Structures are given as structure tokens and as C-alpha cells.
Amino acid sequence: MTRLPIRDELRGMHPYGAPQLDVPVRLNTNENPFQPPRDFVEDLAATVLDVARTLNRYPDREALDLRADLAAYICDEAGTPGIDASMVWAANGSNEIMVQVLQAFGGPGRSALTFTPTYSMYQEYARNTFTEFVSVPRGEDFSLDAVRAAETVRAMAPDVVFLASPNNPTGTAMSLDVVTAILDAFDGMVVVDEAYAEFRHPGVPSAVSLLAGNPRLIVTRTMSKAFGFAGARVGYLIADAEVVDGLRIVRLPYHLSSLTQAVARTALAHADELKEQVRRLRDERDALVEWFEGNGFETTPSDANFVMFGKFADRHSAWQALVDDGVLVREVGPEGYLRVSIGTPSEMEAFKQALMKVGSR
């Protein structure tokens, strides 16, 4: 690639991606470990067969039926009536949603800010849209203080702020006071990334509850995690209808295929069944946090389907030892820590046994 006229800032860069290794227990990408229920799979097959007969035609470029179904789901899940299709936008994963947000509200001469450690792709979204990227450290416990966060945003005056809650890789949920303080501190857009929102503890509110009266607030979600739909690539946002109109300007023509729209609607029709998988994963997560604490490992409170744990004098050595024992976790986040996705009970038992051999090396 060095012989090609690639953009200077891309020279020497490597594509994003978690290691894909052939090991018995893969707990590194925060996937839902449970296969879709049988009746769900059968409905998906019927849906695909039906849509296949129309693939000679372009899809609904506005994805109106899917957006209406997503709006109904969010009203129920977040306990926020009044969300309708005009306030929802869908794309190929929340990744595409984030890029579209920066295409519309970022770009040359504009900046995006976040608080680290957090999801590493925010920086790449900014790079790829020619948006200046600014990061500010979180507190020692990886939390965000509303007053300090607001002061930071007021001083730096970015155009877009990214806030992940629950945060990746720490798993920590964020107080809505932080979102409100930041909205009050500047005139830019605030994006609350709720990719793991369905796994939050009961009583932890969604930022969707703040949308009324806050036209600069965007809440992003995904169907990859709670719905066990990572292979379908469906993400969406909930925001003021004017935000959605802005993204409609920068979206690519017919960006969401007929197949994607149809299978996503089928998944939403089975949301109640999939909630049981989410409950099981939450219980497994809470049990793992308790196990960590009882066996001398440091961790952080998690409202996601993963847990960050440590501390290791040489985390890469610990990661490699787990891989050698057939267990793949993620080497990401603050130095000394690893991150493990919540798997099935048998996968978690294999992980615990392998980790006890590693200790705190």
C-alpha cells in the first residue's frame, strides 16, 4: 500500500478488529452467545423466502416500517411514550449511524470529543469523516463527574460529544445528570451510545427519557447484542425528527437492504422471547462480578454484557495464557485489565477454570 496514493493519515494504519482465533471458548466481542430460538429462526426463513421474490426491486429507502417497529420497541423498552418513526433512523449497525452523525454534524473544521477509556472506534469515525478528535481522561474509577465533564466541554467547545453508557470497555453506566450538564454547557450535538442498554440493571434509566426538549441529543442503539443479531448488522438512533432529516441528506442511496429491513422487523416481533436471554446474561454477569471479587480480582460495576477485570502485571501474558487454554477474551482498555464477554454457563465455567491457572501474573 506504500506505493499507492493513499491519504497520508492512513499510512501505516491497520483495520479495526478483534482477534478471530479458532478456540473452543470465544468471549471477546460481546456477542449474545445464545442462538436464536427455533420459532424465531423459522420465521426468519419464511421472511427471507418472501423477500427474495422482490429482490429485483430497490428497498424502501426510508425504511419506514422498520422505523415504526423500532419506535414501538423503544417506547416499551425505555418506558418513554411518544417516540414515533420520524424520530428513529436505522442503518447497517450503529457504526454506520455514528459515521452518518459525523458526516452531518462533524467534518472538516469541526471536532468530536469523548472521555476515555471508551469505545476505540469513535476516533476512527472522526478520522474517516475528517473531524478533529479530542479525548479527555475519565476519573480514576472510570466514572464521569457532571460538573467536571460540563466544564471540559464548555472550555473545548466541540461540535459533537460521544458518551457511551454502559461504557465499553468498563461496563459502567452513566448518570443522566452528566448528559444534562453537557447539553447545558455548549451548543453542539450529544450522542449517547447505548449499544448495551438492554443489559442495564433494573431502574437504570435510558437517555431516551431526556429527548423531550433536547433537540441536540441523539441516542444510538444496536440489535447486535441483546437481540443476538450481530450477523444482521442493524443499528439505529432515536432523536428529534430534524436530526433524522439531517442524516437522510448524507445517507447513501438505498443504504439498508430489503433483507435487512425485513429480518430486523421479524426480530422485533420476537422481542419478548429474546428478553429471556438478556435476563439470563444479566444474572450470569452479576454472578461473575461476585466471583471476581471473591477471588481477588479487581473489576468495575457492569451494566453491560461484559466485565472488565484485572489487574495484571503483564496483561498480554495473561491474555495469551487464556488463549493457550482455549479461552479468548479481549485485550483492550486501561493497562492491566482484560475484558470478558458473558457467555453460556459452560463457557463461563471454562473461563473461570482457565483464569485461576493464570492468577494475577
N, C-alpha and C positions, 0 to 999 in steps of 0.2 A: 504493500500500500504506500510505501515511502516514495514510489515512482509516480504516484498519481497526484493530481492537483487537489487533494482533499483539504478541507478547511484547516487552517493552522491549529486551532484549538482542539481538533480531533486527532491530531498526530500523536501516536503512542498510546492512545486510549484503548480500553478493552470493553467489549459489550457487557452490559449488566447481566447478571445471572447467578443464581445459587448453584453450587456443585451438584451435578447429576451423576451419582455413583450407584452402581448396582450392588446394593447391600440389602439384607433382609428387613431392616427397620429404618425407614426414611422419615425423619421428624425435623426437617429443615426448611420447609417452605410454607408452613402454616395452612396447609390444606385440611379440609374435612376428611378424616380417614375412613369414613363410612361410605360405602357405595349407596347410590340412590335406591330407595325402596322399589320392590318389584313392580307394584302397580304404577308407580311413577315412571319407571323405565318403559313399561308397556304403553303408557300414554304418550311418552316422548316418541316412541317408534311410530305410533299412529300419526302423530303430529308431523313428523318428518315425511312420512309417506304422502300425507295430504299436501304439504307444501311443495314437495318435489314435482308435483304436476303443474306448478305455476312458475318454476324457476326460469322460464324463458322471459319472464317479465321482471322489471326492476322492483325492488321492495318499496314499501311506503317510506318515503324519505323522512317523514316526520315521526314515524313510529308511534302514532297516536294511541293505538290500542294498548301497546306495551306501556306507554307512559301513564295511561289511565289506570292500568292494573298496578303499576308501581306506586302511584299516588294513593290508591286504596290501601295497599300494603303498609305504606309509611304511616298513614293516618292511624291504623290499628297498632303497628309495632311501636311507634313513638308516642302514641296517645295524643296526637295533635290533629284534631279535625280541621277541615278547611283546606287541605292540600288537594290540588287538582292537577290535571295533566299539563296545564300551562306552566306549572311550577316545577316540572320534572323534565330532565333531559337524560337520554341514555346513549351509551357508546360502547365500543369494544374494550371493556374493562375500565376501571376507574383511572387507569393510566392515560387512556385517550381523553377522558374527561379533563384531567389535570392539564394536559397539553393544550386542549382547546381553551381552557380558562386562561392560560398564559398567552395564547395567541390573541385572545380578545382583550385581556386586561394587562398583559405584560408586554414584552418585546423590546426592541432597541430603545435605549434611553430610559428604560423603566427597570424596576428592581423587585425582587421577591425575597422575603425574609422568613426564616424559620428558627426554631430553637432546638439545639442538638444536645444529646443524641436523638435522632429521629429517622424517619424513612429516608434512605440514601437516594432514592430516585428523584426527590424534589430538586436536587442540584442538577440532575441530568435534564429534567423537564426545562429548567431555566436555561441551561446551555443550549439545548436544541431549539429554543424559541428566541435566542439572542437576548435573554433577560438577565440582568445582573443578579447574582445570587449572594445573599448575605446570611450568615449563620451566627447565632449567639448562644453561648452555653446555657443549659438549664442549671437548676440548683444541684447541690451535691446529692440530694435524694432523687434527682431526675424530675422533680416537680416544677411547676411554673407558678410563680407568685404574681397575682394580678397587678399589683402596684408596679413591681419591677418590670413586668412584661409591657405594661402600658407606657412606662417611661422610655423603655427601649424603642418601642415603635414610634412614639412621639418624636424622639430625637433623630431616628434614622429615616423616618418618613418613606417607607417603601410603598410600592403600588399594590402589592399582594402579600399577605401573610398566610403561611401554611401552618396549621395546628393539627396534629394527629391525636385523636382521642377515641379509644385507647391508643396510646403511643406505641409505635414499633421502633426499636426492639424492647422497650422497657415494660410494656404491657399496662402502664399506668393510665388511669382515666383522669381527665382534666375538669376542674370545676368550671361551671358555666360563667362564674364571676370573671374568669380570665378572658373569655370571649367578649363579654360585655365591656370590660375595661379597655380592651384593644379596639373594639368598634368605636368607643367614645374618644380614643386617643388620636385618630387620624382619619383621613378621608378615603383610604383605599379599600380593597376587597379583602375579606377574611374568609379563608377556606378551612373548614373543619373537616378533616379526613376521618370518617367513621367506618373504615373498612371492617373493623371488628366489633361494631356496635352491638350486634345481637348477643355477644358473649358477655356484655357488661353485667355486673351484679344487679339484682332487683333493686329498684329505687334510684339507680344512677340515671339521670335524665339525658336525653339526646339534645344536641344543639338545634335540632329541628324545632324545638319548643321556643326558640328565640327568633324565628324567621319573621313573625309578625312585627312590622315596624322597623325591620332591619334589612333594607333592600341591598346592602353591600355584603350580606352574609351568604355563603354558599356551604352546603353540607353535602359531602360526597359519600357514597356507599358503593358496595360491590355485592354481586351474587356469588363470588368465588368461594367465600369462606363458609358462612352459615348455611347457604343453600347447597354446599358441596358441588358447585357448578364451575370450578376453576377452568375446566376444559372448554366451557362455552364462551368465556370472555364477555361478561356483561357487567358494566358499571353504570352508575347513574348519579345525578345530583338533584338536590331539592333546593330551590332558591326562588327569588322573586321572578315573575314572568319576564321582566326586562332582561335579567341575566340570561335566561334561556334564549331569548331573541338574539342576544349578542353572540352566543355560541352557534346559533343557526347560521350566522354570517360566515364563520370561519370553518365550519364542518366541511368535510369532503362530500361530494355528491353521493347519495345512497350509501352512506358510510356503514349502516347497520343492516346486515343481510336479512332476507326473509326468513331463513332458517333460524338465525339468532333470535330474531324477534319472536318467532313462534315458540321455540323451545323455552325461552325465558318466561313467556306467559304460562306455559304448561307448568314450569317450576313454581311460579307464584300460586297457581291453583292448588299446589300440594304443600303450601307453606306450613299448614298446621302439622302435617306429618314430619316435616323437617325440623320443626321446633323441638321435637323429642330428641333428635340427635344433638341439637345445641345444648339442651339441658344435660344430657349425659356428658358432653365435653366440658361443660362448666363444672360439674361435680368432679370429674377427673382432674381438672385443673386445680381446683381448691384442695383436693387430696394431695396433689403433687407439691403444692406450695407448703402444705403442712409437713410432708415428708422431707422436703429440703430443710426446713427449719429444724426438724428433729434429728437431722443427720449432719449438722454443722455447715451447711452451705448457705451463702448469702443469696437473697433474692429480693424482688420488689413485688408489691401487691399488683396482681394482674387482673384486668377486666377483659382480656383477650383470650384467644385460644392457643396461647403460648406463654412460656415463662422464661425470663432471663435469670441466669443463675451463675454463681462463682463462689469465691474469687479464686482464680488460678494464677500461680506464679508464671506459668507458661501455658497460656490457653491453647495455643496451636498444638502443643504436645498433648494436652488433654483431649482436644478435638480428634487428633489422629489416633489416639488410643481407643477412643469410642468407635471410630471408623473401623479400626483393626478388629474390633469385637462385633462388627456388623451393625453398628448404630450410627446413623448420620444425623447430626444436629447442625446448627448454623453458627459459624464463627463470625459474629457481627456485633456492632455496638461498642460500648466502653471497654477499654483494655481490661483484661482479666475475667471477662464474662463470656458466656455462651448463651445461646437461645435454643430452647427445645419446643417444638410444636406438640400439642396434645394429640396423642394417637389413641388407638384402641387400648383396652385394659391390658391385653397381652403385650402390645408394643411398649406400653409404659413400664411394665414389669421387666421386660428385656432391657430397657433403658436404665432403670434403677440398678439392676444387677451389674450392667457394664460400668456404670458410673462409680459404684462402690469399689470396683477394682482400680479405677483411676485415682480416686481420692481427690485431694486438692493440689496435685502436682503443679 
